Amino acid sequence: MTRVELTNNIAKATILDCIKHGIVKDGKVTIRGFGRFITRDKIERTGRNPKTGEPAVITARRVVKFKAYDPFKNQVNQGDTGYGRSNG
């Protein structure tokens, strides 16, 4: 692993750690121009085992949801990477 790869990996890990910490602490993280991570509580419900068809209880849990903001969605839909070249 080169120094550049190591630096990039550390930067990515730091960003992800900050996002995780914010979600755990506040239940939400907003990154302007990119999107918002929020937590959502799901209630307990009855589902089905797809293999056997038998009813199964799906326990209550907390999930993370991501909502992309319009500038980011527009870049994705236009294929613009923001680096002056497209992915096409």
N, C-alpha and C positions, 0 to 999 in steps of 0.2 A: 504494500500500500504506500502510495506516495504522500508527501506532505500535503499537497493540494487535496487529495482524496480524504485524508485524515481530517483536515480542516473543514471540508464540506460535510463530512459525516458528523463532526462535533456540532457544527452550526445547525444541521437538520435535527439532531437529537435535542439541542437546546430549545429550538422552536417548538418541537413536539412536546417537550416537557412543560414549557410555558402554557401551551394550549391545554394539556391534561390538567395542570394545576388550576388553571382558571375554571375549567369545567367542574372539577371536584369542589372548588371553593365557592364559586358563584352560580354554578349551573348554566353558565353561558360564556361564550367568548365571541367577540365581534372583531373581524379584520376588515377594515374599510376597503371597499373596492373588490373584495374577494368573497366574503360570506360570513355566516354566523353559525356557530355550533351551539346547540341548546340541548338540555336534558328534558326528557319526557317520561312521566311515570305511566306504565302500562298496568292495567288491572288484571287480576287473575281471571282466566277464562277457560272454557272447555274447548279442546281441539280434537283432532283425530290422528291416530298413528297412521301414517300413510301406507305402511307395510301391511298392517293387520286390519285397519279400519276401526279399531277399537277406540272408544273415547279416552282421552287423556287430559289431565289437568296441566295447563300451562301456567306456571307460577307468575305472580306479580313481579315486575322488575323495572329497572330504570334503564332507558336507552338514550343514546346520543344521536341527535338528528342534525343534518347539515343543510342549510339553505344558501344556495349560491346567489350572490347579488348580480344585478343586471350587467354591470361592466364586465364581470368575469364570464357570465353566460354569453354575452355578445362576442367576446374574444374566442370562446370555445366554438361557437357556431360559425364564426368567420374563418376559423383555422389559424388565427393570428397567435403566434407564440409570444409575441412581445419582443422578440430578438431579431426582427427584421427579415425573417424567413418563415415560410409556412411549412406545415408537416405533410403536405401533399406529395 
